[in-house]
Amino acid sequence: MELRQLEYFVAVAEERNFTRAAERVHISQSGVSAQIRRLERELGAELFDRSARTVTLTVAGKAALAHARTALAAAGAVGQAVGEVSDLIRGRLTVGMVVGCTVTPLFDALAAFHRDHPGVELSLLEDNSDRLVEGVRAGTVDLALVGAAAAAPEGLETLTLISERLVAAVPPGHPLAARPRVALPELVAHPIVCMPPGTGLRTVFDRACAARDLHPVIALQATAADAIADLAARDLAVAVLSESMAARYGDRLTARLIEDVETPALLALIWKDGQGPAVRELLAYSRRAFAGPAHA
């Protein structure tokens, strides 16, 4: 029994598909299938039910999965332990990033980390904040940049990078542009364009509306701030964005603070306590990157 066979087994179990598992471990599908077959022959039992389109674990596969994960984690810990005493960090890090977020300090941190620690394989996963939080909890994501609604996700370590109020952004000729500030009842009288559920900004907005028994018409949704701004600039709906997001579109949108939404939207790094040296080192790089002049 080889570690790579266990790695392929865990990949197929988590992806529930041989093709996606092969892409994840960077070998051909036939290579993954062959190694899984060898593992099954060695164990004397089939690990997967291949009769349906989605691959599922057999009873034997379910019994083996936890032990396979433990074996892989133990092997990784050996490499990390040696790396710590030899001042060389190795391994693999999966970094999550909330969809539609272009935060250059994070990219700067990743670039500097990669330059100084080429022995660590980096992968970047984009998803909505809710799923990234679950990924960190499950251990499939090592560190994630997520949007949050004030409180940090329960049970996880958090480094808040940005904390901002929500604004309504409209083209200059819009009725709301003439007001110094906007209240929620005034805002929800108009159709809204904002980020989808599962993002921190949307969670803040939805909770504020629910607390006042308001029912906004979410006419349009987009994961990228650029798309939200473009739709608002065409007067299709009022954009709900954070302060720094809206500031990027000051040439075509007027931003007004939503005065009765006091809870800020947060952008934060999250991770599980007890992570290895690679995560701790990347956190140090991230702290330095976000402490630069534009984010001090």
C-alpha positions as CSV (number, residue, x, y, z in Angstrom):
1,M,0.0,0.0,0.0
2,E,1.4,3.4,-1.1
3,L,0.7,6.9,0.1
4,R,-0.1,8.0,-3.4
5,Q,-2.8,5.3,-3.6
6,L,-4.4,6.6,-0.4
7,E,-4.2,10.2,-1.8
8,Y,-6.0,9.1,-5.0
9,F,-8.6,7.2,-3.0
10,V,-9.3,10.3,-0.8
11,A,-9.5,12.5,-3.9
12,V,-12.1,10.3,-5.6
13,A,-14.1,10.0,-2.4
14,E,-14.2,13.7,-1.9
15,E,-14.8,14.6,-5.6
16,R,-17.2,11.7,-6.2
17,N,-15.8,11.6,-9.7
18,F,-12.7,10.0,-11.2
19,T,-12.2,12.8,-13.8
20,R,-12.2,15.6,-11.2
21,A,-10.0,13.6,-8.9
22,A,-7.5,13.1,-11.6
23,E,-7.4,16.8,-12.3
24,R,-6.9,17.4,-8.6
25,V,-3.9,15.1,-8.2
26,H,-2.5,16.1,-11.7
27,I,-2.4,12.7,-13.3
28,S,-4.5,10.9,-16.0
29,Q,-7.9,9.4,-15.1
30,S,-6.6,6.0,-16.2
31,G,-3.7,6.4,-13.8
32,V,-6.0,7.1,-10.9
33,S,-8.3,4.2,-11.8
34,A,-5.4,1.8,-12.1
35,Q,-4.0,2.7,-8.7
36,I,-7.4,2.5,-7.0
37,R,-7.9,-1.0,-8.5
38,R,-4.5,-2.1,-7.2
39,L,-5.4,-0.7,-3.7
40,E,-8.7,-2.6,-3.8
41,R,-7.0,-5.9,-4.8
42,E,-4.5,-5.4,-1.9
43,L,-7.4,-4.8,0.5
44,G,-9.6,-7.5,-0.9
45,A,-12.7,-5.3,-1.2
46,E,-14.1,-2.7,-3.6
47,L,-13.9,0.8,-2.2
48,F,-16.3,2.5,-4.7
49,D,-19.6,1.7,-6.3
50,R,-19.1,2.7,-9.9
51,S,-22.6,1.7,-11.2
52,A,-24.0,5.2,-11.2
53,R,-22.9,8.4,-12.8
54,T,-21.7,9.7,-9.4
55,V,-19.1,7.5,-7.7
56,T,-20.1,6.6,-4.2
57,L,-18.2,4.8,-1.4
58,T,-19.0,1.2,-0.5
59,V,-19.3,0.1,3.1
60,A,-15.6,-0.9,3.0
61,G,-14.7,2.5,1.4
62,K,-16.5,4.4,4.1
63,A,-14.6,2.4,6.7
64,A,-11.3,3.1,5.0
65,L,-11.7,6.8,4.4
66,A,-11.0,8.2,7.9
67,H,-7.9,6.0,8.2
68,A,-6.6,7.1,4.8
69,R,-7.0,10.7,5.8
70,T,-5.2,10.1,9.0
71,A,-2.4,8.3,7.3
72,L,-1.9,11.2,4.8
73,A,-2.1,13.8,7.6
74,A,0.6,11.9,9.5
75,A,2.8,11.7,6.5
76,G,2.4,15.4,5.9
77,A,3.2,16.1,9.6
78,V,6.5,14.2,9.3
79,G,7.6,16.5,6.4
80,Q,6.5,19.6,8.3
81,A,8.4,18.5,11.4
82,V,11.6,17.9,9.5
83,G,11.0,21.2,7.7
84,E,10.7,23.1,11.0
85,V,14.0,21.9,12.4
86,S,15.8,22.3,9.1
87,D,14.4,25.8,8.5
88,L,12.7,24.6,5.2
89,I,8.9,24.7,4.8
90,R,7.4,22.2,2.5
91,G,4.0,20.8,1.7
92,R,0.8,22.0,0.1
93,L,-1.5,24.9,1.0
94,T,-5.0,25.5,-0.3
95,V,-6.0,29.1,0.0
96,G,-9.6,30.2,-0.4
97,M,-10.8,33.5,-1.7
98,V,-14.4,34.8,-1.8
99,V,-15.8,35.2,-5.3
100,G,-15.6,38.5,-7.0
101,C,-12.8,39.8,-4.6
102,T,-9.7,41.3,-6.1
103,V,-7.6,42.2,-3.1
104,T,-4.1,42.8,-4.3
105,P,-2.4,42.6,-0.8
106,L,-3.4,38.9,-0.7
107,F,-1.8,38.3,-4.1
108,D,1.3,40.2,-2.9
109,A,1.5,38.0,0.2
110,L,1.1,34.8,-1.9
111,A,3.8,36.0,-4.3
112,A,6.3,36.8,-1.6
113,F,5.5,33.6,0.3
114,H,6.0,31.5,-2.9
115,R,9.3,33.3,-3.7
116,D,10.7,32.6,-0.2
117,H,9.2,29.1,0.2
118,P,9.2,27.3,-3.2
119,G,8.9,24.0,-1.5
120,V,5.2,24.7,-0.7
121,E,2.7,24.0,-3.5
122,L,0.0,26.7,-3.5
123,S,-3.5,26.4,-4.9
124,L,-6.2,29.1,-4.9
125,L,-9.9,28.2,-4.6
126,E,-12.6,30.8,-5.3
127,D,-16.0,30.2,-3.7
128,N,-18.7,32.0,-1.7
129,S,-17.9,32.8,2.0
130,D,-20.2,30.2,3.5
131,R,-18.6,27.3,1.6
132,L,-15.1,28.6,2.3
133,V,-15.9,28.6,6.0
134,E,-17.1,25.0,5.8
135,G,-14.0,24.1,3.8
136,V,-11.7,25.5,6.5
137,R,-13.7,23.6,9.2
138,A,-13.5,20.4,7.2
139,G,-9.8,20.8,6.5
140,T,-10.0,21.0,2.7
141,V,-9.0,24.7,2.8
142,D,-6.1,25.7,4.9
143,L,-6.6,29.5,5.0
144,A,-9.4,31.6,3.4
145,L,-10.2,35.2,2.7
146,V,-13.9,35.6,3.4
147,G,-16.6,38.2,3.8
148,A,-18.3,38.1,7.1
149,A,-21.1,39.9,9.0
150,A,-19.4,41.4,12.1
151,A,-18.9,38.2,14.1
152,A,-16.1,35.8,13.2
153,P,-17.1,32.3,12.2
154,E,-17.5,30.2,15.3
155,G,-14.6,27.9,16.2
156,L,-12.1,29.5,13.8
157,E,-9.2,31.9,14.2
158,T,-9.8,35.2,12.4
159,L,-7.7,38.2,11.3
160,T,-9.9,41.1,10.3
161,L,-8.4,43.0,7.4
162,I,-11.2,45.4,6.4
163,S,-14.3,46.6,8.3
164,E,-16.6,48.9,6.4
165,R,-20.2,50.2,6.4
166,L,-22.6,49.5,3.5
167,V,-23.5,52.2,0.9
168,A,-26.1,52.7,-1.8
169,A,-24.5,53.6,-5.1
170,V,-26.5,55.3,-7.9
171,P,-25.9,57.3,-11.0
172,P,-25.7,61.1,-10.4
173,G,-29.3,61.8,-11.7
174,H,-30.9,59.2,-9.4
175,P,-33.3,60.6,-6.6
176,L,-31.1,59.0,-3.9
177,A,-28.1,60.9,-5.1
178,A,-29.6,64.1,-3.9
179,R,-29.7,62.9,-0.2
180,P,-26.7,63.2,2.1
181,R,-27.5,59.7,3.5
182,V,-30.0,57.0,2.8
183,A,-32.2,55.1,5.2
184,L,-33.2,51.4,4.5
185,P,-36.9,52.2,3.9
186,E,-35.9,54.7,1.3
187,L,-33.5,52.3,-0.3
188,V,-35.8,49.3,-0.5
189,A,-38.4,51.4,-2.4
190,H,-36.1,50.8,-5.4
191,P,-34.9,47.6,-7.0
192,I,-31.6,46.4,-5.7
193,V,-28.5,44.9,-7.3
194,C,-26.0,43.3,-4.9
195,M,-23.9,40.2,-4.2
196,P,-25.6,36.8,-3.9
197,P,-26.5,35.0,-0.6
198,G,-23.5,33.4,1.1
199,T,-21.3,36.5,0.8
200,G,-20.6,38.7,3.8
201,L,-21.9,41.9,2.3
202,R,-25.2,40.3,1.4
203,T,-25.5,38.7,4.9
204,V,-25.2,42.2,6.5
205,F,-27.8,43.6,4.2
206,D,-30.3,40.8,4.5
207,R,-30.0,40.8,8.3
208,A,-30.6,44.6,8.5
209,C,-33.7,44.3,6.3
210,A,-35.1,41.4,8.3
211,A,-34.6,43.2,11.6
212,R,-36.8,46.0,10.3
213,D,-39.3,43.7,8.6
214,L,-38.3,45.1,5.2
215,H,-38.6,43.1,2.0
216,P,-36.3,44.5,-0.7
217,V,-36.7,43.5,-4.4
218,I,-33.3,42.0,-5.3
219,A,-33.7,42.6,-9.0
220,L,-30.1,41.6,-10.0
221,Q,-27.2,39.7,-8.5
222,A,-23.6,39.5,-9.4
223,T,-20.5,38.2,-7.7
224,A,-18.1,40.9,-9.0
225,A,-18.3,44.5,-7.9
226,D,-17.5,45.6,-11.4
227,A,-20.7,44.0,-12.7
228,I,-22.8,45.4,-9.9
229,A,-21.4,48.9,-10.6
230,D,-22.0,48.6,-14.4
231,L,-25.6,47.5,-13.8
232,A,-26.2,50.4,-11.3
233,A,-24.6,52.9,-13.7
234,R,-27.2,51.9,-16.3
235,D,-29.9,52.8,-13.8
236,L,-31.2,49.2,-13.7
237,A,-31.1,49.1,-9.9
238,V,-29.5,50.6,-6.8
239,A,-26.2,49.0,-6.0
240,V,-25.4,47.9,-2.4
241,L,-21.6,47.8,-1.9
242,S,-19.0,48.5,0.8
243,E,-17.4,51.9,1.1
244,S,-14.1,51.0,-0.6
245,M,-15.9,49.0,-3.4
246,A,-18.1,52.0,-4.2
247,A,-15.1,54.4,-4.1
248,R,-13.6,52.7,-7.2
249,Y,-16.6,53.8,-9.3
250,G,-16.8,57.5,-8.2
251,D,-16.5,58.6,-11.8
252,R,-20.0,57.2,-12.6
253,L,-21.7,56.4,-9.3
254,T,-22.6,58.5,-6.3
255,A,-22.3,56.6,-3.0
256,R,-24.5,57.3,0.0
257,L,-24.0,55.7,3.4
258,I,-27.0,53.5,4.5
259,E,-27.4,55.2,7.9
260,D,-29.4,52.6,9.7
261,V,-27.1,49.6,8.7
262,E,-24.5,50.1,11.4
263,T,-23.1,46.5,11.3
264,P,-20.0,46.6,9.2
265,A,-19.1,44.1,6.5
266,L,-15.8,42.4,7.2
267,L,-13.1,41.0,5.0
268,A,-11.1,38.5,7.1
269,L,-8.6,35.7,6.9
270,I,-9.8,32.6,8.7
271,W,-8.0,29.4,9.7
272,K,-8.2,26.5,12.2
273,D,-6.1,26.7,15.3
274,G,-3.1,24.4,15.4
275,Q,-2.1,24.7,11.8
276,G,1.4,23.9,10.6
277,P,4.3,26.2,9.9
278,A,3.3,26.9,6.3
279,V,0.0,28.4,7.4
280,R,1.6,30.4,10.2
281,E,4.2,31.7,7.8
282,L,1.6,32.7,5.2
283,L,-0.3,34.5,7.9
284,A,2.8,36.5,8.7
285,Y,3.2,37.5,5.1
286,S,-0.5,38.5,4.9
287,R,-0.2,40.7,8.0
288,R,2.7,42.5,6.5
289,A,1.0,42.9,3.1
290,F,-2.2,44.4,4.6
291,A,-0.3,46.6,6.9
292,G,1.1,48.6,4.0
293,P,0.3,52.3,3.5
294,A,-3.0,51.7,1.7
295,H,-4.3,49.4,4.4
296,A,-2.8,50.7,7.6
